[in-house]
Amino acid sequence: MVGAARVLDTGALLNLPPNRLSGGLVANSQREEIARVDKDRSLLIEGLRLHWRNPSAEALQRAKEAAQASGDISGLSSVDLDVLAIAIEHRAIVVSDDHRIQNVAGLHGVGWHPVLNEGIKEHWEWVLECKGCKKLHAPPENVSRFRRTYGSCDDCGSKLKLKRGGS
């Protein structure tokens, strides 16, 4: 990880020692998230030498397409997509314990490094399965405000659940 640009997700900003944050790339959208979770840490972070960025529209679209392709999109927030987009745009490593961020990054050629945990051991692709008739559906296409709410089956009307593809 030495020498590589690093994009720090919110978990990294909240948990890493301040000296390990210096020089990191961060999304402007993370400011509000950090302030909501820990106001004192937010003040500390504002005083550090971080590089605050907004992702380009092109990089954001690439991040969204990558998350849609893996099926992780519904479990990611718009801030998570900003973090991934900045990593794509700057060819940087994402520092995150979020398994969905790690999965999308790894499946699409973006390096990642965990914050406190070991990180994922394998990459998964996701599908939606009907709880009633077991029909498989394409994974969600958008970020969901209501995690674990995936709609209902067009065939039988039962709720859909997210599961690993191919299992």
N, C-alpha and C positions, 0 to 999 in steps of 0.2 A: 504494500500500500504506500510505501515511501515514494514521494515524487508524483504520484497520480493525483489528479484533481478529485476532490471528494464532495459529494452532495450529501448533506446531513439532513436526515428526516427529523421529524419532531421528537421522536423517541431519543435520538442521538443528542439533540439539543437539550433535552431535559435530563439526560442521565450521564453523559460523558463529562469528565472534569473540564473546566473552562480552557485549560492549556491545550486540550486535544481538539477543541473546536476551532481555534484560530486558523484563518485562511480558508475555511470551508465555504462551499457554495450553498445557499439556502434560498428557498422560495419566499417572495414577499407575502404570499398567502399564509405562511406559517406564523407570522407575527401575531395575528389575532388568536390562532389556535393555542400558542404558547401562553399568551396573556390570560386566556380563559382557564388554562390548566394550572398555571403557577406564576402569579404576578411578580414575585420576587425574582424568580429565575428569568422571567422576561426582561426585567430591568438589567440584570447581570448580562444577559445575552446581547442586549442593545449596546453595551459598552465594549464588546469584543470586536476583534477585527474579522468580521464575516463579510462575505460578498453576497449581498441580497440581489436576487434576480427575479424577473418575470420571464417565463419560457416563451419562446416564439410560438406563433400559431402553428407553424409547420411541426415543430417538435412536440407540441401538445397533441396534435393530431396523430403523430407517430406513436406517442405513448398510449393514447386511447385505443388505437388499432391493435397495438401489442397486447393490451389488457383484454380487449375483446377476443382476440385470437386464442388466448389461454383460458378464457372464461372467468378471469379474476375481476373483471370490471365492476361487478355489482358489490364486491367487497372492498373496493377502494373509494376513497373520498376524492373530491376535486383537488385537495391539497396534495394527496398522494400522487395524483396524476401530474401535478406541477413538479413535484420532486423528480419523478421518473423522466419527465420532459427535459428538465434541466440537465439531468445525467446524460440523456441522449444527445442533447444539443452540444454539450461540452465534452463529450466522450469521457465522462467521469465515472467513478465508482460511487454507488449508493451505499451509505452507511445507515443500516436499518435492521431492526429486529422483526419488522412486519413480514410475515411469511408470504403474503400476496405480492408485496413489492419485490421481495427476493425472487419469487417465482417468475413474475413478468420480466424482471431484469435478466435473470439467467436464461430464460427461453429465447430472449431477443438480443443476446450478445452484449448486455450491459453488466459490468462487474458489480459485485456487491460484497459488503463486509458487515458482519453482525455487530451490534452494539454491546449487549450483555450476554446474549444467548449464543448457542452454537450455530443457529441458522438451519435452513432446510437441507435435507439429505438428498432429495430427488425433486425433479420438476414434475408438476402435474398439469394436465389440461382438464377443464371442467365441462360438464354437460348438465342440463336440467332433466330430471326424471319425474314423471307423473307418479304421485303417491298411490294413485288408484290403478290405472291400467299399465303402468310401468313404461309407457312410451317415452323415448328419449327426444328431447328438444334441443335446439341450439342454445348455447349459453347466453346470458343477458348481454345486451348491447350498450347499456348505459350505467353510470354510477347510480346507485340506489340510495335514496334518503332513508329508506326503511330496510336495513340489512335483514337478510333471510326472508324477504318477501319477494317472491319471484312470479307471482301470478298463478293462473290456473290453466289446466290442460284444455286445448281446443276440442279434444275428442270426448272426454268424459266429465270435465269440469272440476276434477280434483286438484288440490294444490300441487305446485311443482316444488321440488327440492333440488338443491345443488349437490352433485356428487362427482367423484373423480371419473373422468372418461375412461372407457376401456375396462372398467372393473365390474 
